[in-house]
Amino acid sequence: MTWTKEMPANPVVAVAGATGAVGQEFLRVLHDVDFPASEVRALASARSAGKKVPFEGCGLVPAGELTVQEMTPESFEGVDIALFACGGDTSKEYRQAVVDAGCVMIDNSSAFRVDDDVPLVVPEVNAKDLEWHSGVIANPNCSTIEMVVALKPLYDLAGGIKRVVVSTYQAASGAGLKAMNELYEQTREYLDGEDLTIEAFSDQIAFNVIPHIDVFMDDAYTKEEWKMVVETAKIFGDADIKVAPTTVRVPVLRCHAESVNVELAKPVSPDEARSAFEAAPSVTVMDDPGANVYPMPGMLQGTDDVFVGRIRKDPTVEGGLAFWLVMDQIRKGAALNAVQIAEQLLP
């Protein structure tokens, strides 16, 4: 059933998982965009209840500290929008309570992304799908967001996309705080000649790359790669787009990069592609190879756009283009995209 409850101009917002890395980024983004909230509630597990988390304020909420409340089914009474930065099991557990309270859940986990009754939304690409939500909206996988934001202007320009071959270079922070700390610790251990501590990853991450993110499936692709395939088709509403991904973890703290090769429905020149990228929302072009100008993770932490460079023709296939992307996966790849969805719900 399509959602009919009217959203107030100054909604009450709850951040579920407010003490985690993405939850903390939710709070920063709410401030950065000055989301017009009348109240912001910080929710987390019982062990975090009572903690104070800094909040710079937004809308009608002044800057100061938020006291973390234990998340229970009753936490969502009087809440209009719940930004969920919890695991998928927690999102599934609380879904009914959130919706029954008349609250819209915007979920950052993978719990509902492929459900037919839940829109999977990147506002720059398919904001129209919000029209049929029934109380739950899914935030896509970060690597999918990065790719589809860049593909959208090309899709519109060429009248469609036949095939995408993409290799990702995903930062350690995509696997959480423990993974970031392991990169720090392994780097120290490696340089000091010590045995490496390997817990968060399947293999050494310091001074190495790991072509393995999430579990392997029966077809030898990983679940992370499968997500990029099915999510791209759902977001574009086009099952004919073929996606062949390889997802790789790299020893970078923050910002995912992607090498993208796309076969368009009709030829588009690099100059035409560059103009389309420049006109597209949430895309910034950094493309002057002669001056060594191209996006790199080390320079783009904390930014909000998808940055594109190395734009060039692929001469091996009709309608072929190749380019390079970098995006802060905690900002646009998680928190910012979710808050932009919330902005779309405002009257």
N, C-alpha and C positions, 0 to 999 in steps of 0.2 A: 504494500500500500504506500503510495506516494505521501511524503511528509506534508502536513498542512499547517502545523503550528507556526504562527508568525514569529519571526525573529525580531526582538527589540533593537532599537538603535544603539543602546548601551547594554550589551549582554553581560551576564555573569559567566566568567570563564573559569574552568577548572583545568589544571595541568596535572595529569596522572603520571606518576613517576618523576616528580619535580626535583628529586635529588640526584638523578642520573645525568649523564652527559647531554643527552638529547633533551631531557626535561629542563635542564638549566638553559639550554639554547632556546627552547620555547619561550622562557621568561625573557631572555635577552631580545628575541625577535619581537615579542609583544611590545616591548619598550621601543625598539628601533622603528617600528612602523606606526607607533602611537595608536595601537588598536583601541577602539573606543569602549573599553570594558568599564562596567560600573563596579565590578569586584573581580578579583583574581584569587582563586583558592589553590594552594599547593598541597597536593595529595601524594602520599607514598605509603610504604609498608609500615607496620606497627613499630618496627625498630627505629624508624626515622621520625616518628611522631614527636612533636615538641621541638624539633630542630628549627633553627632560624635560617632562612635562605634570603640573600639580598635580592631586592627587586627595585629597578630604577623607575618604576611607575609607567602607567599608560592610561590614556583616556581619563576617567574620573578617579583612578587609583593613584594615590601619591607615592613617591619614592620612599623606600624604607626597607623593612624586612617583612617577609611572610612567615608565619608560623606553620610548619608542616603538620597537616592533619592525617590521621590514619585513614586510608581509603577503605570504605565500607559501601555496601549497596545504598545506604542512606546518604552518602556524601553528595549525591547528584541532585538531591531535592533543591529546587530553586536555581539550578545551573542551566544555562542555555547552550553552551558549547563546552565539550570536554575534549581536550587535546591529550591523546593517549601516547605515552612514550614508555610503554611497558612491554613485556613479552607477549607473544601471541596467545598463550594460555590464559593470561590475565585478561586480555582484551575479550576473549571468548567468554570468560567467566562473568564479566561485568556488562556485557552487551545488553542483556535484557533489562537490567536494573537502570542503566543509563537511558535507554529509549523509553522505558515505562515512566521515568521521571520527566519526560518531555524535553530531554537534552539530546543534542546532536553529537555523536561520537565521531571525531576525526582521528583515525587510528594509524599509527606509524608502523605497526607490525605487519607481518605477512598473513595474518589470520584470515582476512576477508578479501584479499586482493583479487582472487579469481572467482569469487561468489557472483552468480548471475544477478543477484538482487542488490549488490553493493557497487556503486560507481567507483572507479579507480581514476583519480583526477590529477592532472597537471593543468592548472588554470590557463596557461598560455596555449594549451593544445586542445583541451576538451571540457572547458568550463560548462558547456551546455549539458553535460551529463549530470550535473548537480540538480537539474530540474526533476529527476526521477528518484532521488535518494529517499529512503524510508527510515532515516534516523542514523544510519552509519555510512561514513564515507572513508574510503581507504586511500592512504598515501602510498604511492608506488615505491618500489625499490630505488635506492639512490642512483644506481648505475643506469636504470631505465630512465629516470627523470632527466639525467644529464644528456642522454642520447636523444630522447624524443623532443626536448626543447630545441635542440639544434636541427633535428630532422623536419620539424613542422614547417618552417619557411620553404624548405626544399620540396616537401610533399605538395604544398600549395602551388609552388612555382611550376613544378613539372607535371602536376596532375596525378601524382601517385608515386609510390616507391615499389620496385620489384624485389630488391634484395639488399640486405645490409650484412656486412662482415665487420665485426667489432671485436677488438681486444681491449680489455680494461687493465688499468694499472692502479689498483685500489690500495688506499692508505691503511696503515695499521689501525687507526682510530675507527675504521669501519667495523672492526671486530670488538670494539669496546675499550674501556679504560684499562682493563687488565692487559689487553693486547698492546696498547701504547706503552705501558710500563715494561712489558717484556721486550719491546724493541729497544728502549733505553737500556735495560739491564743487559741484554745480549750484546749490545754494542760495547758496553764497558767490559763485559767478560771477554769478548773477542779480542779487544785491544790489549787487555791485561793477560792474555794467554790462558784464561781459565776455561773450564768446562762450561758449556752453554746451558742455561736453564730453558727448557722447552716445555711449555704448558699450554699457552693460549693458542698456539699454532701447531699444525701437524709436523712442521719442520723448522729449522733455523730460519729466522726472518732477517736478522742483521746481515748485511752484505750478501743478500740472497733474494731471489724472487720465487714465489710458490704458485704454480699454476693450479690452484686448488682452493676454491672458496665454497663453503657449505659441502654437503654430502654428494658423493657420486651416485648417479642414477643408472638404470639398466642400460641406457643407450650410450653410456660413457661420458655424457655431459654432466656437469654439476647442477645442483638445484639452483644456484645463483645464475647460471647460464640459462636454465629453463625459465626462470623468472623473467629475464630480459625478453625471451621469445614470446611468452604468452601475454605479458603485460603490454608490450608494444602493440600487439594486435588488438588488445582490448581498448587501450587508450585511443588509438586511431580509429577504432571501429572498422578495421580492415584486416580480415583474416588472410588476405593474399600477400601481405608483407612477409617476406622470408628473412629470418634473422639467424645468423650463425655466429654465436659469441664464444670467446675464450676469456675467462675471468682470472685475473692474476693478482696476488697480493704482493706488494712491493714495500721496501723499507723506507717509507715516507710516513710522517706522522699524520698529516691531514691534507685533504684534497685528492679526489680521484681524477685520473686522466684516462682518456680513451682514444684509441686510434680507430677511425671509422672509415670504411669504404662502402659507398652506397651506389647502387644501380638504380637510376631514376627511370620513370616511365618515358621520359623524352630527354634528349641531351640538354644540359645546362652548362654554360661556360663557367670557369672559375670566377670571372668578373661578375657575372649574373648572380652566382651563388653568394659572393661577397656582399653585393648590394642587398640581397635578400636577408642575409644574416644581420647586416647593419640596421635594417628596418624592423627586425623582429624584436618583440619584447623579451627582456631577460637574457639577451645575447650580446656579448661584447666581442668585437673582432680585434685580435692582436696578431697581425699577419704582415710582417715585413722581414722575411728571411734574410735579405741582404744586410740588414742592420741587427741581425740576431734577435728579432722581436717575435716572440711566440709565447703562448701561455705555459707556465710551469707551476707545479704545486707549491714550491718554496716561496713564491711571491704573491700567492692569491688566498692565503688563509684569511678567513673572516669576511670574504667578499660574497656577493649575492647572485651574481650572474653566472651563466655558462660562457666560458671564454673559448673562442675558436681561432685557430691559426693553421699554418701549413696547408692552406686551401689550394688544391691542385687537381688537374684532370687525371683520371685513370684511363690511360689509352688502351687498356686491355679489354674493355667492354663498352658497348654503346651506352651512353648515358651515365658513365662512371665518373664519380668524384671521390677524392680522398681528403680527409682533414683530421685535425687533432683537437681534442677538447680537454679542458680542465674545469673542475667545479669543486667548491667546498661542499663536501657531501653531508656535513652536519648542518650547514645553513640551507641552501636551496635543495639539497638532497634529502632533507628531513624536516627540520623545524620551520624554515621559511615557507616551503611549499604548503605545509599544513596550515600555517597562519594565513597564507594567501587564499586557501580554500575557505577559511573562516571569514575572510573579508568578502568573498563572493556571496556569502549567506546573508550579509547585512542588508537591511532595507534601503 
